[in-house]
């Protein structure tokens, strides 16, 4: 896409765009103009409609609009959601039309492309790379490209427009949402688990992964309890990277906060894993020189460990030592 902005083009620019992309429509000026006006000159919607029509060999713009109209009754149930979220209705129609046609095709390639698209909807919109998927999943990316649902990214891999992601994620997944999100969380957790935190040369690789971790985590705050443990582990690993490798302390704390919440949901607020995450947060505050905040988090960790493990446990001794270190820095 040369234009991905949400603002409209002029009618002339939009018509030229469509005729360039769908050669069979090159001489149908009236039909193309009708299509462009229906899509209100929105570049993203126009490009996806053109890509869809070229791929499925739609003979005329009128036939595309007729096919869209048949979908409208199916989409009316989503109308209130669309209004609430502020989607242009015609844009949702375009994405939905492409998505549903792929789903209804039922062949292995179309189904694979839909499943890949669902997972991509939970990642950062830029730099979605092959190593986040199995080879048998990634082979379907060419189908998504042909329909302009994804495009090549300057960061490597592909990009999926944030608005397309939201439409797919919030309105087109149905009961498969938890499964798609769970798959993304597990893949990212496996990647971060193998990441070397003591090698600065891995900074750029880790930063790429963390960008996707933050995106996925933002959609997983209310995930099922069975996925909360994976989310907690993933955010803890991301927090380690952000604090120890990139020194992005505010972002690290954001990840640790999510980890605490997820672990509390999965295990209860008095679990030792929750205490461990409080300890991680305290370390970040300590590295920032925020002594009082560090002491507060160490205190939470200590209280849980004493209750769960007893006064004589090594973890309790470690936390007392950390608290002593903070006081020593203060000259106390």
N, C-alpha and C positions, 0 to 999 in steps of 0.2 A: 504494500500500500504506500502510495506517495502521500496520501492524506488520511490521517486517522482521527483528526479532530472531530468533535461532536457538532460543531457549528456547521451550518449549511453552505453548500457551494451555490453559485448562480445556476439557473436552469440550463443555460447554454453549456457551462462546464460539466454539469452532471450528465446531460444528454451525450455529450462527446465522450465522457468517461464510459458510459454504458455501451455505446456503439463500438468503442475500441475493444472492449472486453468480450462482447457477444457479437461475433462477426455476422451471425445469421440475422441480427436485428439492424444491421447497418443502414438499410434502406427504409426502415419503418420509423420515420421521424415522429409521427403522431402517437404511435404506440409507446415509444420510448419516453416521450414527453409526459404521457399519462402516468407511466410508471414512476418517473422522477417526481412528479407532483404528489403522487400517493405517498412517496417516501420523504417528502418535504426536503429534498436535496441534502439529506443527511449522508455524508460520505461513507460511513461505516455500513449503514443499511443498504445503500446503493451498491457498494462493492460486494457485499455478501449475496445480495439478490442476483447480481450479474454472474458471480462465480457459480451459484447454485444453478442458474439457468443454462450456463455453458456446460456444466458437468452433466446435467440431466437432459441436455439437448431440448430445452423448451423452445418450441418453434417461434412463438411471438410473445411480446410483453403482455398482451391480453390474456394469453393462456396462463402465464405466471400469476397474474392478478386473480384470475378465476380460481386457480388452485389455492391461492392464499385465502380467498373468500370462503372456501369450503372449510378452512381451518377455523374461521372466526367463531363459529358456534362452540367449538371445543375450547377456545380460549376465553370465552365470555365468563367462565367460572373464575378465571384469574383476574378479572377486570378490577375488582377492588384492591387486590394486592398491587397490581400494576400502577393504579392511581396513587396508592399510598407511597410506593417507592419512587414514583416520579419517572417511570419508564415511558419513553415515547411508544405508544401502542403499536405503531407501524413497525418500529424496530423489533419489538418483541415478536411480532408476527413473522418477520424475516428469519430471526434466529430459530424460532419454534418450527417454522416450516422446514428449514434445513434439517434440524435435529430430528423431527418426527419422520421425515422422509428417509433419512438414514436408518432410523430405528425400525421402520416398517419394511425396509428392503430385506432385512433378516439374514442377508448373507454374512459370511464370516468377517469379511473386510469391513462392512458397514457397522456391524455390532462391535467389532474391535475398536473402530474409530470413535464410536459413542462412548465406550468405556474409558478410552484414553482421554477424551474430552472432559468427562466427569472428574477424573483425577486432576487434570490440569486446572480445573476451575478453583481448586483449593490452594494453588501455589501462587507465588508472586507472578504478576502478569508478564514480566520481562525475564529473559534468560532461562527458559524452561529447557533443560538439556537432557540428552539421551540417557545419561548415567542415573537418572532418577526413575527409570523404567526398565522393565525387562525387554530384551530384544524383540520378543514376540508382541509386545505392546507397541513399541516405537515404530514398527514397520507401518503402522496405520496413520502415522503423522502426515504422510503424503496425501491421504484422503482429506484430512482436515485442511491442509493447505489448498487443495483444489477448490474447496468450498469457502475459502477465505475466513475460516474460523480461527486459524492461526497463521502467522507469517514468520519468516526468518527474522531472528533478533540480532541486533548489532552486538549483543552480549554473548552470542553463541546460542545454539539451539533455536527455539521459536518463542514468539510472544503471542499472548492471547489477550485481546483487548479487555480491560477491566469491566466494561459494561457487558460484554458477551459472557465473561466469567460469572457475573452476578445473575444474569438471566438464567444461565444453565444451572448454577448452584442453588438458587432460591426458588425457581419456578418449574424446572424441567426434570428434576431428578426423582421426585416421588420417593418411594421407599428405599431407593438405592443410595441415598445420600450418606447414611452412616457407614455403609460398606466402602464407598469410594473414599470417604475421609479417613476411615480406619486404615485402608491400604496406603494412603499418603503418609500418615503418621508413622506407620511401621517402617516404610522405606526410608524416611528421613532419619528415624531413630537408628536404623542399621548403619546408615552413612555416618552419622555423627559419632556413633560408638566406635568406629574404626579410625576416627580422626585423631591425628597426633597434635596434642596441645602444646608440646614443648619444642615444636619446630616452626620458627617464625616464617619460613619459606612457604608454609601452607596457609598463610594469611588469606590470600585471595580465593583459594578453594573454599576455605571455611566461611568466608564472608558470603560467597555465593550460596552455600547451603543454608546459612543462617537467615538470609533474606527469605527463603522459602519456608523455613521453620516458623518465622514470625507470622507469615501470611497464613499458614495452615493452623497455627495455634490460635489465631484470632477467630477462626471459624469453629474451633473445637472447645470453646469454654464451657459449653453445655453438652459435651459429648457423653455417650453412655459410660457408665462406671467401668465397664470392661476395657474401654479405650483410655480412661483417665490415667491408668498406670503408665501406658506408653507415652501419653502426653507429658506426664510429670518427668519421666526419664529424658525425653527429648528436650524439654525446656531447661532441665538442669544442665545437660550437655551443652546446649546453646549458651546458657549463662556462663559456664566455665570458659568457653571460647571467647565470649565477648569481654569477660573481665581479665583473663590471663593473656590472651593473644592480641586482641585489638584494643584493649583498655577502654572499651565503651561501657562505662560503669552504669549509666542510666538504663541502657538497653539490657545489660546483664540483670539488673534488679527487676526489670519488667518480666524477664523470662523466669527468674526465681519466684516471683509472686505467683505466676501462673502455675509453677510446679508445686508450690505450697497448697494452693487451692485444689489442684487435681489430686494430690496425695491425701489431703484431708477428706475429700469426697470418697476416694477409693478405700482408704484404710481407717479413717477417723482422725480427729485432730490431735490425738495423743500418741500417735504411732512414731516410732523412732526414725522412720524415713522423713517424717515431717520435721522432726528435730534436726535432722541432718541438713535439710534445706534451709531452715532458719540459720544454721551455722554457716552455710554458704553465703547467705545474704549478709550476715555479720562480717564475714571476710571482705566482701565488696565494700561495705561501709568503712571498715578498718583501713582498706587500701586508699580510700578517698580522704582519710583523716577525719571522718565523721564519727568521733568516739562515742558520743551518747547514743546514736543510732545503732552502732555496732554493739554496745553493751546491752541495749534493749533486745536485739535479736539473739545474742548469746544467752541472755537470761531466759528467753522463751525456749531455746534449745535445751538449756540446763534443766529447766523445770520438767520438761517432757521426759528427758533421759533418766532423771532421778526417779520419777514415778514409774517408768517402764523397766529400768535396769537396776536401780538401786545405787546408793552412794558410792559403792566401791568398784563400780564398773570403769574400765579404761576410758570409755567415751566420755564419761562424766569428768574424769581427771583431765582429759584433753580440753574440755570446754572451760574448766576452771583455769587451766594454763592460758587459754586464749584471753580470758577476762583479765588475768593478771598482767598479760602483755600490754593490754590497752591502758590499764592503770599505770604501768611502768612508764609508758610513753608520756603520760600526763605528769610524771614525777610523783606519783602517789605511792 
